[in-house]
Amino acid sequence: MIVAGPTVLFETAVRGYLAKKWSPLFFWFVAAGLAYWSLAIGLLVLDIALKFRE
């Protein structure tokens, strides 16, 4: 869930937004949070890769 979580939650957010169940403000708030989550995962992967390189 840690790696696949942002994709699954973003799909849920898009479906909710398109079905008019979610407000635009809430959709963009969730999208920004998921972008941050994805950035953190990417930085963690890069950190681990650099540790193995040494």
N, C-alpha and C positions, 0 to 999 in steps of 0.2 A: 504494500500500500504506500510505502514511502516514495518509491520511484514512480509508480503508476498513478498515485493519488492525484497529482495536478491534472493529468489528462482526463481522468474519470470525473473529477469535480468540474472541470471546465466544460466538459460535454453536458453535464447536468445544468450548469449555468446557462449555456447557450440554448438548450431545450426550454428551460424555464423562461428565458427572455423572449424567445420566439413565440412561445405559447401565451405571452403576456401575463405570466404568473409572477414574474420578477420585475421590479422597477429597474430602469436604466442605471440609477445610482447604485443600487445593490449589486447589479451585474458587474459594473466597473470596479466596485470595491472588491468583489470576489476575484475578478480577473487580475487586479493589482496584487492581491495577496498570493495568488497562484504563481504569478510571474516571479515574485520574491522567493517563493518556495522552490521554484525551478532553478533560480539563480543559486540558491544555497546548495542544492543537490549538485549542480555543475561545479561549484567551487570545491565541494567536498571530494568529488571525483578527481578533479585536477590536483588537489592536495595529496590524495592517496597515490596518484600516478607519479607525482614528483618525488614522493618518499621512496617508491620502489626504484626510481631511476638512480638514486644516490648509491 
